[in-house]
């Protein structure tokens, strides 16, 4: 297992993502960061390429508003991603249909027999 810890920065020097093991992790707000047309999450193209070189095999976006975790393989970006630049540099987007979505804490609740908020 890769025990990589790497921080990736935006062009203006702000930390925007980190590599933990083989997962590129990013926190975002769906209300302002999720693409509307098409509904998708986008990652800075240079950061995604650097993370792949550093051993990343998946991407995880935590929506800090809903606490939902979106997961997709880096290969999904190569197969289904689309390049864009909407004023924030070159990015690659991946439609929501290619992400697995998990409500944060759902796994722990399932251990106690709670599903959809009901026991």
Residue, then its C-alpha position, 0 to 999 in steps of 0.5 A: x500500500x502506498x503511504x503517500x501524503x501530498x498536498x496540491x495547490x491552485x495556481x494562486x498558491x492555495x491548498x486545494x487537494x491532498x493525496x492520502x494513500x492512493x486517493x486524491x481528496x478534495x473538499x468543496x461546496x456543491x452550491x458554488x463548486x459543482x457544475x450545473x451543466x452538465x451536473x458534474x464535479x471538476x478537478x484541476x487538470x494539472x492536479x489530477x495528472x500530478x496525483x496520477x503520477x504520484x500513485x493516485x487511483x481514485x478521487x474523493x470529493x467531500x461536499x462540506x454542505x451535505x457531508x456527501x462523499x463522491x468517489x470515482x476512479x481516476x480511470x473514469x476521468x480518462x474514459x468519461x471526463x470532459x475538459x473545460x475552462x470556465x475561468x478557473x484554469x484547465x479542468x476535467x469534469x466528470x458527470x455525477x452519473x460516474x460517481x459513487x455517492x455516500x452520505x458521511x456516517x452512513x457506514x457507521x449507522x449501518x453497523x447499528x442496523x440503521x438504514x435511511x435514518x430508520x432502525 
